Amino acid sequence: MSKMSLAMENPLSGIMKEAPIGFNWLLFFAPGLPPLMRNDFKTLFIIVLLLIPTLGLIIPIYALKYNKMYITNLLEKGYKVREVRNGTLQEASQQLGIKLQTL
């Protein structure tokens, strides 16, 4: 079974982003890589800042919540859902606990 994800588009610029839903395994094993790949420097800075004082315990928490934070950030920037992959809009909205806006 493939992981559910959202194809999101900014209607003003036409820029498309892929946003997976659920636990972020890449962030779990390589903490700085997903934020760096997504140009999410704010989250990258927070992870680096909290990594040492928490002895790495922050990583599982961020791995659990990061994809939802990324989707919320895209929605705040005006992105809307173009397509739900491997699921329905209702399932995605329920799993994330947020109302998703579609094109």
N, CA, C and O atoms as a printed pandas DataFrame, in Angstrom:
     atom_number atom_name residue_name chain_id  residue_number  x_coord  y_coord  z_coord
0              1         N          MET        A               1    0.844   -1.179    0.000
1              2        CA          MET        A               1    0.000    0.000    0.000
2              3         C          MET        A               1    0.889    1.241    0.000
3              4         O          MET        A               1    1.805    1.356    0.814
4              5         N          SER        A               2    0.621    2.142   -0.892
5              6        CA          SER        A               2    1.409    3.366   -0.997
6              7         C          SER        A               2    0.911    4.407   -0.009
7              8         O          SER        A               2   -0.246    4.402    0.412
8              9         N          LYS        A               3    1.811    5.281    0.337
9             10        CA          LYS        A               3    1.510    6.341    1.281
10            11         C          LYS        A               3    0.646    7.416    0.618
11            12         O          LYS        A               3    0.865    7.778   -0.538
12            13         N          MET        A               4   -0.337    7.919    1.367
13            14        CA          MET        A               4   -1.195    8.976    0.859
14            15         C          MET        A               4   -0.393   10.275    0.768
15            16         O          MET        A               4    0.428   10.584    1.632
16            17         N          SER        A               5   -0.658   11.029   -0.309
17            18        CA          SER        A               5    0.010   12.318   -0.473
18            19         C          SER        A               5   -0.917   13.276   -1.211
19            20         O          SER        A               5   -1.910   12.875   -1.818
20            21         N          LEU        A               6   -0.562   14.543   -1.138
21            22        CA          LEU        A               6   -1.332   15.590   -1.800
22            23         C          LEU        A               6   -0.484   16.233   -2.883
23            24         O          LEU        A               6    0.681   16.564   -2.660
24            25         N          ALA        A               7   -1.070   16.407   -4.050
25            26        CA          ALA        A               7   -0.457   17.229   -5.090
26            27         C          ALA        A               7   -1.071   18.608   -4.884
27            28         O          ALA        A               7   -2.277   18.783   -5.056
28            29         N          MET        A               8   -0.247   19.586   -4.515
29            30        CA          MET        A               8   -0.740   20.919   -4.198
30            31         C          MET        A               8   -0.221   21.925   -5.211
31            32         O          MET        A               8    0.900   21.815   -5.708
32            33         N          GLU        A               9   -1.065   22.910   -5.506
33            34        CA          GLU        A               9   -0.711   23.918   -6.506
34            35         C          GLU        A               9   -1.043   25.303   -5.979
35            36         O          GLU        A               9   -2.079   25.523   -5.353
36            37         N          ASN        A              10   -0.127   26.235   -6.252
37            38        CA          ASN        A              10   -0.398   27.635   -5.957
38            39         C          ASN        A              10   -1.126   28.205   -7.180
39            40         O          ASN        A              10   -0.541   28.288   -8.260
40            41         N          PRO        A              11   -2.403   28.599   -7.020
41            42        CA          PRO        A              11   -3.169   29.053   -8.183
42            43         C          PRO        A              11   -2.633   30.346   -8.801
43            44         O          PRO        A              11   -2.896   30.618   -9.973
44            45         N          LEU        A              12   -1.900   31.132   -8.050
45            46        CA          LEU        A              12   -1.357   32.386   -8.581
46            47         C          LEU        A              12   -0.096   32.161   -9.408
47            48         O          LEU        A              12    0.083   32.780  -10.457
48            49         N          SER        A              13    0.775   31.277   -8.934
49            50        CA          SER        A              13    2.050   31.070   -9.623
50            51         C          SER        A              13    2.075   29.803  -10.478
51            52         O          SER        A              13    2.903   29.674  -11.380
52            53         N          GLY        A              14    1.161   28.866  -10.191
53            54        CA          GLY        A              14    1.159   27.597  -10.904
54            55         C          GLY        A              14    2.188   26.605  -10.392
55            56         O          GLY        A              14    2.321   25.513  -10.945
56            57         N          ILE        A              15    2.919   26.968   -9.342
57            58        CA          ILE        A              15    3.938   26.076   -8.769
58            59         C          ILE        A              15    3.253   24.895   -8.087
59            60         O          ILE        A              15    2.305   25.064   -7.320
60            61         N          MET        A              16    3.754   23.697   -8.383
61            62        CA          MET        A              16    3.212   22.463   -7.809
62            63         C          MET        A              16    4.176   21.931   -6.735
63            64         O          MET        A              16    5.395   22.025   -6.875
64            65         N          LYS        A              17    3.608   21.380   -5.678
65            66        CA          LYS        A              17    4.391   20.751   -4.606
66            67         C          LYS        A              17    3.736   19.427   -4.249
67            68         O          LYS        A              17    2.511   19.304   -4.256
68            69         N          GLU        A              18    4.556   18.450   -3.941
69            70        CA          GLU        A              18    4.082   17.151   -3.470
70            71         C          GLU        A              18    4.213   17.151   -1.954
71            72         O          GLU        A              18    5.268   17.488   -1.416
72            73         N          ALA        A              19    3.136   16.772   -1.263
73            74        CA          ALA        A              19    3.131   16.802    0.194
74            75         C          ALA        A              19    2.625   15.469    0.741
75            76         O          ALA        A              19    1.421   15.213    0.717
76            77         N          PRO        A              20    3.528   14.616    1.232
77            78        CA          PRO        A              20    3.098   13.339    1.805
78            79         C          PRO        A              20    2.377   13.544    3.132
79            80         O          PRO        A              20    2.566   14.556    3.808
80            81         N          ILE        A              21    1.557   12.575    3.488
81            82        CA          ILE        A              21    0.806   12.618    4.744
82            83         C          ILE        A              21    1.309   11.499    5.640
83            84         O          ILE        A              21    1.540   10.383    5.174
84            85         N          GLY        A              22    1.479   11.791    6.923
85            86        CA          GLY        A              22    1.870   10.767    7.887
86            87         C          GLY        A              22    3.296   10.940    8.373
87            88         O          GLY        A              22    3.899   12.002    8.216
88            89         N          PHE        A              23    3.820    9.891    8.960
89            90        CA          PHE        A              23    5.153    9.891    9.559
90            91         C          PHE        A              23    6.215   10.117    8.485
91            92         O          PHE        A              23    6.137    9.535    7.403
92            93         N          ASN        A              24    7.190   10.947    8.775
93            94        CA          ASN        A              24    8.251   11.250    7.821
94            95         C          ASN        A              24    9.508   10.452    8.195
95            96         O          ASN        A              24   10.294   10.868    9.047
96            97         N          TRP        A              25    9.678    9.306    7.544
97            98        CA          TRP        A              25   10.800    8.424    7.853
98            99         C          TRP        A              25   12.142    9.052    7.485
99           100         O          TRP        A              25   13.135    8.836    8.180
100          101         N          LEU        A              26   12.181    9.812    6.420
101          102        CA          LEU        A              26   13.439   10.448    6.032
102          103         C          LEU        A              26   13.897   11.427    7.108
103          104         O          LEU        A              26   15.084   11.483    7.431
104          105         N          LEU        A              27   12.966   12.198    7.663
105          106        CA          LEU        A              27   13.328   13.123    8.735
106          107         C          LEU        A              27   13.794   12.346    9.966
107          108         O          LEU        A              27   14.693   12.794   10.679
108          109         N          PHE        A              28   13.195   11.202   10.214
109          110        CA          PHE        A              28   13.576   10.383   11.359
110          111         C          PHE        A              28   15.028    9.918   11.250
111          112         O          PHE        A              28   15.761    9.937   12.238
112          113         N          PHE        A              29   15.448    9.496   10.042
113          114        CA          PHE        A              29   16.801    8.966    9.866
114          115         C          PHE        A              29   17.820   10.016    9.432
115          116         O          PHE        A              29   19.013    9.852    9.685
116          117         N          ALA        A              30   17.377   11.081    8.789
117          118        CA          ALA        A              30   18.267   12.163    8.344
118          119         C          ALA        A              30   17.567   13.494    8.666
119          120         O          ALA        A              30   16.974   14.109    7.780
120          121         N          PRO        A              31   17.634   13.938    9.927
121          122        CA          PRO        A              31   16.795   15.029   10.417
122          123         C          PRO        A              31   16.787   16.323    9.602
123          124         O          PRO        A              31   15.742   16.969    9.520
124          125         N          GLY        A              32   17.871   16.717    9.017
125          126        CA          GLY        A              32   17.876   17.991    8.310
126          127         C          GLY        A              32   17.504   17.907    6.845
127          128         O          GLY        A              32   17.260   18.931    6.208
128          129         N          LEU        A              33   17.458   16.711    6.306
129          130        CA          LEU        A              33   17.284   16.553    4.867
130          131         C          LEU        A              33   15.915   16.986    4.329
131          132         O          LEU        A              33   15.883   17.765    3.376
132          133         N          PRO        A              34   14.780   16.528    4.883
133          134        CA          PRO        A              34   13.493   16.959    4.320
134          135         C          PRO        A              34   13.283   18.480    4.344
135          136         O          PRO        A              34   12.869   19.042    3.330
136          137         N          PRO        A              35   13.554   19.168    5.468
137          138        CA          PRO        A              35   13.387   20.625    5.430
138          139         C          PRO        A              35   14.325   21.296    4.422
139          140         O          PRO        A              35   13.948   22.278    3.783
140          141         N          LEU        A              36   15.527   20.777    4.283
141          142        CA          LEU        A              36   16.484   21.338    3.329
142          143         C          LEU        A              36   15.997   21.132    1.892
143          144         O          LEU        A              36   16.083   22.046    1.072
144          145         N          MET        A              37   15.484   19.933    1.585
145          146        CA          MET        A              37   14.983   19.640    0.248
146          147         C          MET        A              37   13.747   20.470   -0.101
147          148         O          MET        A              37   13.498   20.749   -1.274
148          149         N          ARG        A              38   12.978   20.862    0.909
149          150        CA          ARG        A              38   11.754   21.633    0.683
150          151         C          ARG        A              38   11.962   23.136    0.879
151          152         O          ARG        A              38   11.002   23.905    0.875
152          153         N          ASN        A              39   13.218   23.549    1.050
153          154        CA          ASN        A              39   13.551   24.953    1.317
154          155         C          ASN        A              39   12.810   25.493    2.538
155          156         O          ASN        A              39   12.396   26.652    2.558
156          157         N          ASP        A              40   12.648   24.655    3.542
157          158        CA          ASP        A              40   11.969   25.013    4.786
158          159         C          ASP        A              40   13.041   25.318    5.837
159          160         O          ASP        A              40   13.262   24.541    6.767
160          161         N          PHE        A              41   13.689   26.452    5.668
161          162        CA          PHE        A              41   14.841   26.791    6.501
162          163         C          PHE        A              41   14.459   27.101    7.944
163          164         O          PHE        A              41   15.271   26.914    8.850
164          165         N          LYS        A              42   13.243   27.568    8.167
165          166        CA          LYS        A              42   12.773   27.841    9.527
166          167         C          LYS        A              42   12.749   26.542   10.342
167          168         O          LYS        A              42   13.264   26.501   11.459
168          169         N          THR        A              43   12.158   25.495    9.791
169          170        CA          THR        A              43   12.105   24.202   10.489
170          171         C          THR        A              43   13.496   23.602   10.619
171          172         O          THR        A              43   13.821   23.024   11.656
172          173         N          LEU        A              44   14.312   23.727    9.599
173          174        CA          LEU        A              44   15.687   23.236    9.656
174          175         C          LEU        A              44   16.434   23.889   10.819
175          176         O          LEU        A              44   17.123   23.206   11.577
176          177         N          PHE        A              45   16.301   25.199   10.960
177          178        CA          PHE        A              45   16.952   25.928   12.040
178          179         C          PHE        A              45   16.449   25.436   13.403
179          180         O          PHE        A              45   17.246   25.234   14.320
180          181         N          ILE        A              46   15.146   25.246   13.539
181          182        CA          ILE        A              46   14.568   24.791   14.812
182          183         C          ILE        A              46   15.083   23.393   15.165
183          184         O          ILE        A              46   15.439   23.132   16.314
184          185         N          ILE        A              47   15.120   22.503   14.181
185          186        CA          ILE        A              47   15.607   21.136   14.435
186          187         C          ILE        A              47   17.060   21.158   14.882
187          188         O          ILE        A              47   17.424   20.500   15.857
188          189         N          VAL        A              48   17.885   21.910   14.174
189          190        CA          VAL        A              48   19.311   21.992   14.531
190          191         C          VAL        A              48   19.470   22.598   15.920
191          192         O          VAL        A              48   20.291   22.138   16.714
192          193         N          LEU        A              49   18.688   23.625   16.209
193          194        CA          LEU        A              49   18.757   24.300   17.504
194          195         C          LEU        A              49   18.353   23.378   18.654
195          196         O          LEU        A              49   18.932   23.451   19.738
196          197         N          LEU        A              50   17.359   22.508   18.423
197          198        CA          LEU        A              50   16.848   21.650   19.496
198          199         C          LEU        A              50   17.494   20.269   19.558
199          200         O          LEU        A              50   17.291   19.531   20.522
200          201         N          LEU        A              51   18.260   19.921   18.547
201          202        CA          LEU        A              51   18.833   18.576   18.459
202          203         C          LEU        A              51   19.739   18.238   19.647
203          204         O          LEU        A              51   19.578   17.185   20.262
204          205         N          ILE        A              52   20.670   19.103   19.968
205          206        CA          ILE        A              52   21.627   18.816   21.040
206          207         C          ILE        A              52   20.996   18.911   22.432
207          208         O          ILE        A              52   21.164   17.989   23.230
208          209         N          PRO        A              53   20.265   20.010   22.757
209          210        CA          PRO        A              53   19.702   20.078   24.113
210          211         C          PRO        A              53   18.700   18.962   24.432
211          212         O          PRO        A              53   18.550   18.582   25.593
212          213         N          THR        A              54   18.025   18.441   23.425
213          214        CA          THR        A              54   17.055   17.368   23.677
214          215         C          THR        A              54   17.671   15.983   23.467
215          216         O          THR        A              54   16.977   14.971   23.565
216          217         N          LEU        A              55   18.973   15.940   23.179
217          218        CA          LEU        A              55   19.690   14.689   22.930
218          219         C          LEU        A              55   19.040   13.876   21.809
219          220         O          LEU        A              55   19.059   12.646   21.829
220          221         N          GLY        A              56   18.473   14.573   20.843
221          222        CA          GLY        A              56   17.863   13.918   19.697
222          223         C          GLY        A              56   16.432   13.461   19.900
223          224         O          GLY        A              56   15.814   12.935   18.975
224          225         N          LEU        A              57   15.894   13.655   21.102
225          226        CA          LEU        A              57   14.535   13.196   21.389
226          227         C          LEU        A              57   13.478   13.997   20.627
227          228         O          LEU        A              57   12.333   13.558   20.523
228          229         N          ILE        A              58   13.841   15.144   20.102
229          230        CA          ILE        A              58   12.908   15.957   19.335
230          231         C          ILE        A              58   12.625   15.339   17.964
231          232         O          ILE        A              58   11.590   15.622   17.360
232          233         N          ILE        A              59   13.525   14.509   17.478
233          234        CA          ILE        A              59   13.418   13.960   16.121
234          235         C          ILE        A              59   12.153   13.119   15.920
235          236         O          ILE        A              59   11.443   13.353   14.942
236          237         N          PRO        A              60   11.831   12.156   16.786
237          238        CA          PRO        A              60   10.590   11.390   16.563
238          239         C          PRO        A              60    9.336   12.272   16.576
239          240         O          PRO        A              60    8.384   12.016   15.840
240          241         N          ILE        A              61    9.346   13.298   17.408
241          242        CA          ILE        A              61    8.201   14.215   17.474
242          243         C          ILE        A              61    8.071   14.980   16.165
243          244         O          ILE        A              61    6.974   15.087   15.616
244          245         N          TYR        A              62    9.175   15.512   15.664
245          246        CA          TYR        A              62    9.149   16.239   14.389
246          247         C          TYR        A              62    8.830   15.303   13.226
247          248         O          TYR        A              62    8.137   15.705   12.291
248          249         N          ALA        A              63    9.319   14.068   13.264
249          250        CA          ALA        A              63    9.031   13.112   12.194
250          251         C          ALA        A              63    7.534   12.799   12.135
251          252         O          ALA        A              63    6.985   12.557   11.060
252          253         N          LEU        A              64    6.888   12.807   13.287
253          254        CA          LEU        A              64    5.453   12.553   13.369
254          255         C          LEU        A              64    4.638   13.746   12.885
255          256         O          LEU        A              64    3.586   13.563   12.271
256          257         N          LYS        A              65    5.100   14.952   13.146
257          258        CA          LYS        A              65    4.306   16.149   12.873
258          259         C          LYS        A              65    4.748   16.963   11.652
259          260         O          LYS        A              65    4.011   17.843   11.207
260          261         N          TYR        A              66    5.922   16.688   11.111
261          262        CA          TYR        A              66    6.489   17.564   10.088
262          263         C          TYR        A              66    5.645   17.663    8.816
263          264         O          TYR        A              66    5.462   18.764    8.297
264          265         N          ASN        A              67    5.130   16.548    8.302
265          266        CA          ASN        A              67    4.363   16.614    7.060
266          267         C          ASN        A              67    3.099   17.456    7.232
267          268         O          ASN        A              67    2.731   18.207    6.328
268          269         N          LYS        A              68    2.437   17.340    8.370
269          270        CA          LYS        A              68    1.254   18.175    8.633
270          271         C          LYS        A              68    1.664   19.645    8.710
271          272         O          LYS        A              68    0.972   20.509    8.171
272          273         N          MET        A              69    2.780   19.933    9.374
273          274        CA          MET        A              69    3.262   21.317    9.470
274          275         C          MET        A              69    3.561   21.864    8.072
275          276         O          MET        A              69    3.253   23.021    7.784
276          277         N          TYR        A              70    4.151   21.054    7.213
277          278        CA          TYR        A              70    4.493   21.463    5.856
278          279         C          TYR        A              70    3.227   21.765    5.046
279          280         O          TYR        A              70    3.163   22.772    4.341
280          281         N          ILE        A              71    2.226   20.893    5.149
281          282        CA          ILE        A              71    0.956   21.096    4.434
282          283         C          ILE        A              71    0.255   22.347    4.937
283          284         O          ILE        A              71   -0.256   23.131    4.138
284          285         N          THR        A              72    0.224   22.543    6.245
285          286        CA          THR        A              72   -0.386   23.745    6.817
286          287         C          THR        A              72    0.310   24.997    6.313
287          288         O          THR        A              72   -0.345   25.986    5.984
288          289         N          ASN        A              73    1.625   24.957    6.251
289          290        CA          ASN        A              73    2.408   26.088    5.745
290          291         C          ASN        A              73    2.068   26.374    4.281
291          292         O          ASN        A              73    1.926   27.534    3.897
292          293         N          LEU        A              74    1.936   25.330    3.466
293          294        CA          LEU        A              74    1.566   25.518    2.058
294          295         C          LEU        A              74    0.171   26.131    1.937
295          296         O          LEU        A              74   -0.049   27.016    1.111
296          297         N          LEU        A              75   -0.777   25.659    2.766
297          298        CA          LEU        A              75   -2.128   26.209    2.733
298          299         C          LEU        A              75   -2.120   27.699    3.100
299          300         O          LEU        A              75   -2.836   28.501    2.501
300          301         N          GLU        A              76   -1.298   28.052    4.093
301          302        CA          GLU        A              76   -1.191   29.455    4.500
302          303         C          GLU        A              76   -0.606   30.324    3.394
303          304         O          GLU        A              76   -0.892   31.519    3.317
304          305         N          LYS        A              77    0.218   29.715    2.536
305          306        CA          LYS        A              77    0.819   30.449    1.418
306          307         C          LYS        A              77   -0.106   30.488    0.195
307          308         O          LYS        A              77    0.267   31.024   -0.849
308          309         N          GLY        A              78   -1.298   29.925    0.323
309          310        CA          GLY        A              78   -2.264   29.978   -0.768
310          311         C          GLY        A              78   -2.351   28.737   -1.630
311          312         O          GLY        A              78   -3.125   28.711   -2.586
312          313         N          TYR        A              79   -1.578   27.708   -1.320
313          314        CA          TYR        A              79   -1.643   26.473   -2.099
314          315         C          TYR        A              79   -2.986   25.792   -1.849
315          316         O          TYR        A              79   -3.567   25.900   -0.769
316          317         N          LYS        A              80   -3.457   25.096   -2.864
317          318        CA          LYS        A              80   -4.692   24.336   -2.767
318          319         C          LYS        A              80   -4.440   22.924   -3.292
319          320         O          LYS        A              80   -3.518   22.696   -4.075
320          321         N          VAL        A              81   -5.267   21.986   -2.851
321          322        CA          VAL        A              81   -5.108   20.592   -3.245
322          323         C          VAL        A              81   -5.572   20.419   -4.689
323          324         O          VAL        A              81   -6.714   20.738   -5.023
324          325         N          ARG        A              82   -4.706   19.927   -5.520
325          326        CA          ARG        A              82   -5.028   19.613   -6.916
326          327         C          ARG        A              82   -5.514   18.163   -7.006
327          328         O          ARG        A              82   -6.455   17.853   -7.737
328          329         N          GLU        A              83   -4.844   17.271   -6.236
329          330        CA          GLU        A              83   -5.159   15.841   -6.316
330          331         C          GLU        A              83   -4.724   15.157   -5.024
331          332         O          GLU        A              83   -3.704   15.512   -4.433
332          333         N          VAL        A              84   -5.509   14.172   -4.594
333          334        CA          VAL        A              84   -5.132   13.320   -3.466
334          335         C          VAL        A              84   -4.702   11.986   -4.055
335          336         O          VAL        A              84   -5.463   11.345   -4.780
336          337         N          ARG        A              85   -3.499   11.574   -3.746
337          338        CA          ARG        A              85   -2.964   10.311   -4.268
338          339         C          ARG        A              85   -3.083    9.221   -3.198
339          340         O          ARG        A              85   -2.717    9.426   -2.040
340          341         N          ASN        A              86   -3.590    8.084   -3.601
341          342        CA          ASN        A              86   -3.757    6.924   -2.715
342          343         C          ASN        A              86   -4.729    7.182   -1.573
343          344         O          ASN        A              86   -4.507    6.740   -0.446
344          345         N          GLY        A              87   -5.795    7.894   -1.868
345          346        CA          GLY        A              87   -6.826    8.158   -0.878
346          347         C          GLY        A              87   -7.816    9.173   -1.398
347          348         O          GLY        A              87   -7.783    9.558   -2.567
348          349         N          THR        A              88   -8.699    9.601   -0.512
349          350        CA          THR        A              88   -9.695   10.605   -0.874
350          351         C          THR        A              88   -9.425   11.894   -0.104
351          352         O          THR        A              88   -8.669   11.907    0.867
352          353         N          LEU        A              89  -10.052   12.966   -0.552
353          354        CA          LEU        A              89   -9.911   14.258    0.132
354          355         C          LEU        A              89  -10.416   14.155    1.568
355          356         O          LEU        A              89   -9.811   14.707    2.488
356          357         N          GLN        A              90  -11.528   13.446    1.752
357          358        CA          GLN        A              90  -12.091   13.284    3.094
358          359         C          GLN        A              90  -11.124   12.517    4.003
359          360         O          GLN        A              90  -10.931   12.894    5.159
360          361         N          GLU        A              91  -10.518   11.444    3.486
361          362        CA          GLU        A              91   -9.554   10.673    4.285
362          363         C          GLU        A              91   -8.335   11.521    4.644
363          364         O          GLU        A              91   -7.854   11.476    5.776
364          365         N          ALA        A              92   -7.838   12.292    3.679
365          366        CA          ALA        A              92   -6.666   13.139    3.920
366          367         C          ALA        A              92   -6.991   14.202    4.963
367          368         O          ALA        A              92   -6.211   14.439    5.885
368          369         N          SER        A              93   -8.140   14.833    4.810
369          370        CA          SER        A              93   -8.551   15.874    5.742
370          371         C          SER        A              93   -8.717   15.311    7.151
371          372         O          SER        A              93   -8.316   15.938    8.132
372          373         N          GLN        A              94   -9.307   14.132    7.240
373          374        CA          GLN        A              94   -9.508   13.490    8.539
374          375         C          GLN        A              94   -8.174   13.094    9.176
375          376         O          GLN        A              94   -7.973   13.306   10.372
376          377         N          GLN        A              95   -7.271   12.525    8.393
377          378        CA          GLN        A              95   -5.973   12.103    8.930
378          379         C          GLN        A              95   -5.160   13.302    9.411
379          380         O          GLN        A              95   -4.467   13.216   10.425
380          381         N          LEU        A              96   -5.242   14.419    8.686
381          382        CA          LEU        A              96   -4.489   15.617    9.059
382          383         C          LEU        A              96   -5.182   16.413   10.158
383          384         O          LEU        A              96   -4.532   17.132   10.917
384          385         N          GLY        A              97   -6.503   16.283   10.239
385          386        CA          GLY        A              97   -7.259   17.056   11.215
386          387         C          GLY        A              97   -7.425   18.511   10.803
387          388         O          GLY        A              97   -7.609   19.381   11.654
388          389         N          ILE        A              98   -7.361   18.782    9.496
389          390        CA          ILE        A              98   -7.541   20.133    8.984
390          391         C          ILE        A              98   -8.431   20.094    7.740
391          392         O          ILE        A              98   -8.496   19.087    7.035
392          393         N          LYS        A              99   -9.111   21.208    7.491
393          394        CA          LYS        A              99   -9.936   21.328    6.294
394          395         C          LYS        A              99   -9.032   21.676    5.132
395          396         O          LYS        A              99   -8.272   22.643    5.184
396          397         N          LEU        A             100   -9.123   20.880    4.087
397          398        CA          LEU        A             100   -8.272   21.096    2.915
398          399         C          LEU        A             100   -9.043   21.861    1.846
399          400         O          LEU        A             100  -10.218   21.587    1.602
400          401         N          GLN        A             101   -8.389   22.803    1.224
401          402        CA          GLN        A             101   -8.996   23.608    0.165
402          403         C          GLN        A             101   -8.557   23.033   -1.173
403          404         O          GLN        A             101   -7.379   22.750   -1.389
404          405         N          THR        A             102   -9.521   22.866   -2.064
405          406        CA          THR        A             102   -9.212   22.324   -3.390
406          407         C          THR        A             102   -9.330   23.409   -4.444
407          408         O          THR        A             102   -9.941   24.454   -4.219
408          409         N          LEU        A             103   -8.736   23.145   -5.591
409          410        CA          LEU        A             103   -8.837   24.056   -6.736
410          411         C          LEU        A             103  -10.191   23.958   -7.367
411          412         O          LEU        A             103  -10.468   24.649   -8.348
